[in-house]
Amino acid sequence: MEIDLLFKIAAVGIIVSVLSQVLNRAGREDQAMLTALAGLVIVLTMVIKEVSSLFTTVKSLFGL
């Protein structure tokens, strides 16, 4: 696993957190929730690629 992935996840988390706080202060709680949900989806897609790579490596390691 590359350290770049952790930095990308941290960057998405910081951006989503700031946007969510700004939207909450502006009284737009619905848009803040959608922003948080979009951030979660983005991070999950990044992690799913790595998990898929892990399963492929384990599968080839055990010859399954």
C-alpha positions as CSV (number, residue, x, y, z in Angstrom):
1,M,0.0,0.0,0.0
2,E,1.3,3.4,-0.9
3,I,1.5,6.3,1.4
4,D,-0.1,8.5,-1.3
5,L,-3.4,6.7,-0.6
6,L,-3.4,7.8,3.0
7,F,-2.6,11.4,2.0
8,K,-5.4,11.4,-0.5
9,I,-7.9,10.1,2.1
10,A,-6.7,12.7,4.5
11,A,-7.1,15.4,1.9
12,V,-10.6,14.4,1.1
13,G,-11.5,14.2,4.8
14,I,-10.1,17.8,5.4
15,I,-11.9,19.2,2.4
16,V,-15.2,17.5,3.3
17,S,-14.9,18.6,6.9
18,V,-14.3,22.3,5.9
19,L,-17.1,22.3,3.4
20,S,-19.5,20.6,5.8
21,Q,-18.7,23.2,8.5
22,V,-19.2,26.1,6.1
23,L,-22.5,24.7,4.9
24,N,-23.7,24.1,8.4
25,R,-22.9,27.6,9.5
26,A,-24.8,28.9,6.5
27,G,-27.9,27.0,7.5
28,R,-27.7,24.4,4.7
29,E,-27.6,21.2,6.6
30,D,-29.0,19.2,3.8
31,Q,-26.2,20.1,1.4
32,A,-23.7,19.6,4.2
33,M,-25.0,16.0,4.6
34,L,-24.8,15.4,0.9
35,T,-21.2,16.7,0.9
36,A,-20.2,14.3,3.7
37,L,-21.9,11.5,1.8
38,A,-20.1,12.3,-1.4
39,G,-16.8,12.4,0.5
40,L,-17.6,8.9,1.9
41,V,-18.3,7.5,-1.5
42,I,-15.1,9.0,-2.9
43,V,-13.0,7.4,-0.1
44,L,-14.8,4.1,-0.4
45,T,-14.0,3.9,-4.1
46,M,-10.3,4.5,-3.4
47,V,-10.3,1.9,-0.7
48,I,-12.2,-0.7,-2.8
49,K,-9.5,-0.6,-5.5
50,E,-6.9,-1.4,-2.9
51,V,-8.9,-4.2,-1.3
52,S,-9.5,-5.7,-4.8
53,S,-5.7,-5.6,-5.3
54,L,-5.2,-7.3,-1.9
55,F,-7.6,-10.1,-2.8
56,T,-5.9,-10.6,-6.2
57,T,-2.5,-10.9,-4.5
58,V,-3.8,-13.3,-1.8
59,K,-5.5,-15.4,-4.5
60,S,-2.4,-15.6,-6.6
61,L,-0.3,-16.4,-3.5
62,F,-2.3,-19.4,-2.6
63,G,-3.0,-20.4,-6.2
64,L,-6.7,-20.2,-6.0
